[in-house]
Amino acid sequence: MKLKDLLIAGVAAVIVGGAVLVWIAPWEGERAPNVQWTTLDGETVQLADLRGKPTIIAFWATTCVTCVQEIPHFAELYEELAPRGLQFVAVAMEYDPPNQVQAMVKAREMPYPVAMDQDGSVAKAFGDVRLTPTTVVIGPNGEIVQRRLGMMDMERLRERLERMLPADGAA
């Protein structure tokens, strides 16, 4: 590759990286929007009702390879930390067919609540999420503490959540 091509590629990477950083960073420290969703089990939940507990909102799609790779990691995290108060919802994107989402939930034995964002309102409230996976971590005070596009670092996420949760057995 020529020096000119390398320079152009480097500048493009900085621009794209900066755009992603600007897209992600401004949300941290802001109050999470008070959205509402209905889970596949038929339960209607308002985000404000979960205040006081750390909450993960994972925007995903059945056709997203990285999203599917995250499922067992999120399942393990949820099963470990939900007894201590972790709240979690996987929000399927509006373009994902409901029957496909239900089949994936069953096939992958997803233990956490899954919601269909059929009108796109939940994704829109979080900055018009269009790319998956996008994961939002909300602290007990209702502020966004992390927003991540792409695969989560599960060990760092676990450590962050551990600091927000009461000690074992005190949910």
C-alpha positions in Angstrom: 0.0 0.0 0.0 1.3 3.4 -0.9 2.0 6.1 1.7 -0.8 8.3 0.3 -3.3 5.4 0.7 -2.1 4.8 4.2 -2.6 8.4 5.1 -6.1 8.5 3.6 -7.0 5.3 5.5 -5.6 6.8 8.7 -7.6 10.0 8.4 -10.8 8.1 7.5 -10.3 5.9 10.7 -9.9 9.0 12.9 -13.0 10.6 11.4 -15.1 7.4 11.8 -13.7 6.8 15.3 -14.4 10.4 16.3 -18.0 10.2 14.9 -18.6 7.0 17.0 -17.1 8.7 20.1 -19.4 11.7 19.7 -22.4 9.4 19.1 -21.6 7.4 22.3 -20.0 9.8 24.7 -22.7 12.5 25.1 -25.2 10.1 26.6 -23.0 9.1 29.6 -24.1 11.0 32.7 -27.5 12.0 31.3 -30.8 10.8 32.7 -32.2 7.8 30.8 -35.5 8.5 29.0 -38.6 7.2 30.6 -39.6 4.7 28.0 -42.1 1.9 28.2 -42.1 -1.6 26.6 -44.0 -4.8 26.6 -42.1 -8.0 27.0 -42.8 -11.1 25.0 -44.5 -12.4 28.2 -47.0 -9.6 28.0 -45.6 -7.5 31.0 -45.6 -3.8 30.5 -42.6 -2.1 32.1 -41.7 1.6 32.5 -38.0 2.3 32.8 -38.7 4.7 35.7 -40.2 1.8 37.7 -36.7 0.2 37.7 -35.0 3.2 39.3 -32.9 2.2 42.3 -31.4 -0.8 40.5 -28.8 -1.0 37.8 -30.4 -1.8 34.4 -29.1 -3.0 31.1 -30.9 -2.3 27.9 -29.5 -4.4 25.0 -30.7 -3.4 21.6 -30.3 -6.5 19.3 -31.5 -8.2 16.2 -31.8 -11.9 15.3 -29.8 -11.3 12.2 -26.9 -9.6 14.1 -24.1 -12.1 14.5 -22.5 -10.2 17.4 -25.8 -9.9 19.1 -26.3 -13.7 19.0 -22.7 -14.2 20.2 -23.5 -12.0 23.3 -26.6 -14.0 24.3 -24.9 -16.6 26.4 -22.7 -14.0 28.1 -25.7 -11.8 28.9 -27.6 -14.9 30.1 -24.8 -15.8 32.5 -24.5 -12.3 33.8 -28.3 -12.0 34.3 -28.6 -15.3 36.1 -25.7 -14.4 38.4 -26.7 -10.8 39.2 -30.5 -10.6 38.8 -30.9 -12.1 42.3 -29.0 -9.1 43.6 -31.2 -6.6 41.8 -29.8 -6.3 38.2 -32.6 -5.4 35.7 -32.2 -6.4 32.1 -34.2 -6.1 28.9 -33.2 -7.2 25.4 -35.0 -4.9 23.0 -35.5 -6.4 19.6 -35.3 -3.9 16.8 -38.5 -2.9 15.0 -37.5 -4.5 11.7 -37.1 -7.9 13.4 -40.1 -10.2 12.7 -41.8 -11.1 16.0 -41.9 -14.8 15.1 -38.2 -14.8 14.4 -37.5 -13.1 17.8 -39.7 -15.6 19.6 -38.0 -18.5 17.9 -34.5 -17.1 18.9 -35.6 -16.5 22.5 -36.8 -20.1 22.7 -33.8 -21.7 20.8 -31.2 -19.8 22.8 -33.1 -20.1 26.1 -32.8 -16.4 26.9 -33.6 -16.1 30.6 -34.0 -12.3 30.7 -37.0 -10.2 29.5 -37.2 -9.6 25.8 -39.3 -6.8 24.3 -40.3 -6.0 20.7 -39.8 -2.4 19.7 -42.4 -2.6 17.0 -42.8 1.1 16.5 -39.2 2.0 17.1 -40.0 4.3 20.0 -37.6 2.8 22.5 -34.7 3.0 20.1 -35.7 6.5 19.1 -35.8 7.6 22.8 -32.2 6.4 23.2 -30.8 8.5 20.4 -32.4 6.7 17.5 -30.5 3.5 17.8 -30.1 1.8 14.4 -27.0 -0.3 14.8 -26.8 -3.5 16.8 -25.7 -4.5 19.3 -26.0 -1.3 21.2 -26.0 -1.7 25.0 -27.0 0.9 27.5 -26.1 0.6 31.2 -28.2 2.7 33.5 -27.2 3.3 37.1 -29.5 3.0 40.1 -30.0 6.8 40.0 -31.4 6.7 36.5 -28.3 8.1 34.8 -26.7 6.4 31.8 -23.3 5.2 32.9 -22.3 3.5 29.7 -23.4 3.2 26.1 -21.6 0.8 23.9 -21.9 0.0 20.2 -20.5 -3.5 19.6 -19.6 -6.4 21.8 -19.5 -5.6 25.5 -16.4 -6.5 27.6 -18.3 -8.7 29.9 -15.7 -8.8 32.6 -15.5 -5.0 32.9 -19.3 -4.8 32.7 -19.6 -7.4 35.6 -17.1 -5.3 37.7 -19.1 -2.1 37.0 -22.4 -3.8 38.0 -20.9 -5.4 41.1 -20.1 -1.9 42.4 -23.7 -0.8 41.8 -25.3 -3.9 43.5 -25.8 -4.8 47.1 -23.7 -7.6 48.5 -24.8 -11.2 47.8 -28.2 -12.0 49.2 -29.3 -8.4 49.8 -31.4 -7.7 46.7 
